[in-house]
């Protein structure tokens, strides 16, 4: 299991270009990109956030990759489907706000909006999963697909890296449907593995220069890990990501499902080419609040106090604009807008945390249930 690692402390374009050239010249990657006619960079473009928020793949990496691949004779495309269900206009806005569209165009690449394309059915390899899966057409047109994720924590799966990033290969409303059809984290993680196998990226190049800890993939805080990673296997990339964030393999739900299916083996050594596989972070990443119960609280205390300690979704009335994006994007229809502000119907909530992930105003968050009850009892404005 080979991983190329290059230390890159910031997004200075010259420095990122040098780092990308080192990655692409690694012995197990160079032959895959040389002479390819068409390359599709499947980026992470979750929402219309500026690059400094660290929610999306950084445009400097995309620009450097486009330049390097075009110099090798390839026609390059950059594409994704943003989160939520508002279709091609929302994805276009996200590609623009994140700087990804501009980076691609300046490098002479084509910007591809997956939500503006026909969805192509692909047979699922697993009998129990959704069959077929529907992928954006560009992912099935003979392109060399390079998966370009952003290293982030994730409220639902634990970590968002190479495997989770493939989910953006599904058009917007279809992602929403699968969340509703597979609400448990284990079964949804199985679906994520299905999608990753269907997308079948030949290369993965991960943006871990600035990564996200805490309540990722959009509400966390940034950590300067200072790394760019590349490999030919998305499952190997996720194993490497666990080493970077200093988490056990089992912390990530997609890892557990992939191991059960014989796709990952945490006991197999990762062979590192280039710089040491060690970020600038000197401590483990902070886990999302949704994970911290099982990993940080003793079992005897958890059994006694679970009802008070478990996290629940809340909305901050002071910052909520009532835009309704969380309402549209909730697979369980557990939110509504009342009096110009979003409201959570907790009896319907399936704890997928899409609302937290997709709120652009950062008005939807997780809080411990005891905190919510205290606020509700004493006239707090968060609900």
ChimeraX attribute file (.defattr): number of C-alpha atoms within 10 A of each C-alpha:
attribute: neighborCount
match mode: 1-to-1
recipient: residues
	/A:1	13
	/A:2	20
	/A:3	24
	/A:4	26
	/A:5	25
	/A:6	24
	/A:7	22
	/A:8	23
	/A:9	18
	/A:10	16
	/A:11	16
	/A:12	11
	/A:13	14
	/A:14	11
	/A:15	16
	/A:16	24
	/A:17	21
	/A:18	14
	/A:19	21
	/A:20	23
	/A:21	16
	/A:22	15
	/A:23	24
	/A:24	21
	/A:25	15
	/A:26	18
	/A:27	12
	/A:28	16
	/A:29	20
	/A:30	13
	/A:31	12
	/A:32	14
	/A:33	21
	/A:34	15
	/A:35	11
	/A:36	17
	/A:37	16
	/A:38	18
	/A:39	21
	/A:40	28
	/A:41	29
	/A:42	29
	/A:43	29
	/A:44	33
	/A:45	29
	/A:46	24
	/A:47	25
	/A:48	22
	/A:49	20
	/A:50	18
	/A:51	16
	/A:52	11
	/A:53	16
	/A:54	27
	/A:55	29
	/A:56	29
	/A:57	26
	/A:58	28
	/A:59	22
	/A:60	22
	/A:61	26
	/A:62	28
	/A:63	25
	/A:64	23
	/A:65	23
	/A:66	28
	/A:67	21
	/A:68	19
	/A:69	22
	/A:70	19
	/A:71	11
	/A:72	14
	/A:73	14
	/A:74	21
	/A:75	18
	/A:76	24
	/A:77	21
	/A:78	27
	/A:79	27
	/A:80	31
	/A:81	33
	/A:82	32
	/A:83	26
	/A:84	28
	/A:85	23
	/A:86	15
	/A:87	18
	/A:88	18
	/A:89	13
	/A:90	20
	/A:91	29
	/A:92	23
	/A:93	15
	/A:94	24
	/A:95	33
	/A:96	17
	/A:97	17
	/A:98	26
	/A:99	22
	/A:100	28
	/A:101	24
	/A:102	18
	/A:103	24
	/A:104	27
	/A:105	15
	/A:106	13
	/A:107	17
	/A:108	16
	/A:109	25
	/A:110	17
	/A:111	21
	/A:112	23
	/A:113	23
	/A:114	28
	/A:115	27
	/A:116	16
	/A:117	14
	/A:118	13
	/A:119	20
	/A:120	16
	/A:121	14
	/A:122	15
	/A:123	13
	/A:124	18
	/A:125	15
	/A:126	13
	/A:127	8
	/A:128	10
	/A:129	15
	/A:130	17
	/A:131	14
	/A:132	12
	/A:133	21
	/A:134	21
	/A:135	25
	/A:136	25
	/A:137	18
	/A:138	23
	/A:139	23
	/A:140	17
	/A:141	11
	/A:142	11
	/A:143	19
	/A:144	22
	/A:145	22
	/A:146	22
	/A:147	30
	/A:148	30
	/A:149	27
	/A:150	28
	/A:151	34
	/A:152	31
	/A:153	28
	/A:154	28
	/A:155	27
	/A:156	25
	/A:157	22
	/A:158	26
	/A:159	29
	/A:160	25
	/A:161	29
	/A:162	28
	/A:163	30
	/A:164	21
	/A:165	24
	/A:166	29
	/A:167	24
	/A:168	25
	/A:169	28
	/A:170	25
	/A:171	30
	/A:172	24
	/A:173	17
	/A:174	16
	/A:175	21
	/A:176	20
	/A:177	15
	/A:178	16
	/A:179	20
	/A:180	17
	/A:181	13
	/A:182	17
	/A:183	16
	/A:184	15
	/A:185	18
	/A:186	16
	/A:187	18
	/A:188	23
	/A:189	24
	/A:190	24
	/A:191	24
	/A:192	23
	/A:193	25
	/A:194	24
	/A:195	26
	/A:196	21
	/A:197	16
	/A:198	20
	/A:199	24
	/A:200	19
	/A:201	24
	/A:202	17
	/A:203	22
	/A:204	27
	/A:205	28
	/A:206	27
	/A:207	28
	/A:208	29
	/A:209	27
	/A:210	27
	/A:211	25
	/A:212	29
	/A:213	23
	/A:214	23
	/A:215	25
	/A:216	27
	/A:217	28
	/A:218	26
	/A:219	27
	/A:220	23
	/A:221	19
	/A:222	19
	/A:223	19
	/A:224	16
	/A:225	24
	/A:226	20
	/A:227	26
	/A:228	27
	/A:229	27
	/A:230	30
	/A:231	26
	/A:232	21
	/A:233	19
	/A:234	28
	/A:235	25
	/A:236	25
	/A:237	26
	/A:238	24
	/A:239	23
	/A:240	24
	/A:241	24
	/A:242	22
	/A:243	16
	/A:244	22
	/A:245	26
	/A:246	17
	/A:247	19
	/A:248	12
	/A:249	20
	/A:250	14
	/A:251	17
	/A:252	22
	/A:253	20
	/A:254	28
	/A:255	28
	/A:256	19
	/A:257	21
	/A:258	19
	/A:259	15
	/A:260	12
	/A:261	12
	/A:262	8
	/A:263	13
	/A:264	17
	/A:265	16
	/A:266	14
	/A:267	7
	/A:268	10
	/A:269	10
	/A:270	15
	/A:271	10
	/A:272	17
	/A:273	19
	/A:274	14
	/A:275	13
	/A:276	12
	/A:277	21
	/A:278	19
	/A:279	22
	/A:280	15
	/A:281	14
	/A:282	11
	/A:283	11
	/A:284	14
	/A:285	20
	/A:286	18
	/A:287	24
	/A:288	23
	/A:289	20
	/A:290	22
	/A:291	21
	/A:292	15
	/A:293	18
	/A:294	12
	/A:295	10
	/A:296	10
	/A:297	13
	/A:298	10
	/A:299	13
	/A:300	9
	/A:301	11
	/A:302	16
	/A:303	10
	/A:304	10
	/A:305	12
	/A:306	15
	/A:307	12
	/A:308	14
	/A:309	18
	/A:310	19
	/A:311	22
	/A:312	20
	/A:313	21
	/A:314	22
	/A:315	22
	/A:316	19
	/A:317	18
	/A:318	10
	/A:319	12
	/A:320	19
	/A:321	14
	/A:322	18
	/A:323	15
	/A:324	16
	/A:325	19
	/A:326	28
	/A:327	21
	/A:328	17
	/A:329	24
	/A:330	24
	/A:331	26
	/A:332	19
	/A:333	16
	/A:334	20
	/A:335	22
	/A:336	18
	/A:337	16
	/A:338	9
	/A:339	7
	/A:340	13
	/A:341	17
	/A:342	25
	/A:343	24
	/A:344	21
	/A:345	14
	/A:346	13
	/A:347	7
	/A:348	11
	/A:349	17
	/A:350	18
	/A:351	19
	/A:352	21
	/A:353	21
	/A:354	21
	/A:355	27
	/A:356	24
	/A:357	26
	/A:358	24
	/A:359	21
	/A:360	18
	/A:361	12
	/A:362	16
	/A:363	21
	/A:364	28
	/A:365	20
	/A:366	20
	/A:367	18
	/A:368	17
	/A:369	18
	/A:370	16
	/A:371	14
	/A:372	19
	/A:373	13
	/A:374	11
	/A:375	14
	/A:376	13
	/A:377	9
	/A:378	8
	/A:379	9
	/A:380	13
	/A:381	11
	/A:382	17
	/A:383	18
